[in-house]
Amino acid sequence: MLKVSLETLEKMTNYGAEDEPHRRVAGNFALYSAPGTKSGSAVYFELEPGFELGNHTNGAEEIVYIVAGTVEVTIGKRRIKFQVVNWE
């Protein structure tokens, strides 16, 4: 079993182009082929309120796990809003 600590994961900050000041994300690949996964990956992102990751495409299925706040995801032409739910 591979384990990752988000507290010690080195985070890289990526910025959008000069004409895209609303794009800024900090994160990194928590799991991928180099540390031993056979297929797939887990990517950790931190987004500040009002900022976005930006559009991207890939062939893999994605799981979005939200620790805090609300995230809006666009899949094709559908926009879906996800938020943290307190199950207590």
C-alpha positions in Angstrom: 0.0 0.0 0.0 1.3 3.5 -0.9 0.7 6.3 1.6 0.9 10.0 1.1 0.9 12.8 3.7 -0.7 16.0 2.4 1.0 17.9 5.1 4.5 17.0 3.7 3.6 16.9 0.0 5.7 19.5 -1.8 3.3 21.8 -3.6 4.1 23.7 -6.8 2.2 26.9 -7.6 1.1 27.4 -11.2 -0.2 30.6 -12.6 -2.2 31.4 -15.7 -1.0 33.6 -18.5 -0.9 37.4 -17.9 -4.4 37.7 -19.4 -5.7 35.0 -17.1 -5.0 36.3 -13.6 -7.9 34.2 -12.2 -5.9 31.0 -12.8 -3.7 30.0 -9.9 -3.4 26.6 -8.3 -1.0 25.0 -5.8 -0.6 21.2 -5.9 1.3 18.2 -7.0 0.9 14.6 -8.0 0.4 12.7 -4.8 0.5 9.3 -6.5 1.7 8.4 -10.0 4.0 5.8 -11.7 7.3 7.0 -10.3 6.6 6.1 -6.6 5.0 2.8 -7.7 1.4 3.0 -9.0 0.7 0.7 -11.9 -1.9 2.8 -13.5 -3.7 6.0 -12.6 -2.7 8.9 -10.4 -3.9 11.0 -7.5 -3.4 14.8 -7.8 -3.8 17.2 -4.9 -4.8 20.8 -5.6 -5.4 23.8 -3.4 -7.5 26.6 -4.9 -8.0 29.9 -3.2 -11.5 31.4 -3.4 -12.2 33.0 -6.8 -9.3 31.2 -8.5 -9.6 28.3 -11.0 -7.5 25.4 -12.3 -8.6 26.1 -15.9 -9.8 23.8 -18.6 -8.0 20.6 -19.3 -8.8 17.2 -20.9 -7.5 13.7 -20.2 -8.6 10.2 -20.8 -8.7 9.1 -17.2 -11.7 9.1 -14.9 -11.4 11.6 -12.1 -12.5 11.6 -8.5 -13.0 15.0 -6.8 -12.6 15.0 -3.1 -13.4 18.4 -1.5 -11.9 19.1 1.9 -13.4 22.6 2.3 -15.5 25.0 0.3 -17.4 24.6 -2.9 -16.0 23.6 -6.4 -17.7 24.1 -9.7 -16.8 21.5 -12.4 -17.6 21.6 -16.1 -17.9 18.2 -17.8 -18.7 18.7 -21.5 -21.4 21.3 -21.5 -22.6 20.4 -18.0 -21.6 22.6 -15.0 -21.9 20.9 -11.6 -21.3 22.4 -8.2 -19.9 20.3 -5.4 -19.6 21.2 -1.8 -18.5 19.7 1.5 -21.3 17.9 3.4 -21.2 17.5 7.1 -22.5 13.9 7.8 -22.7 14.3 11.5 
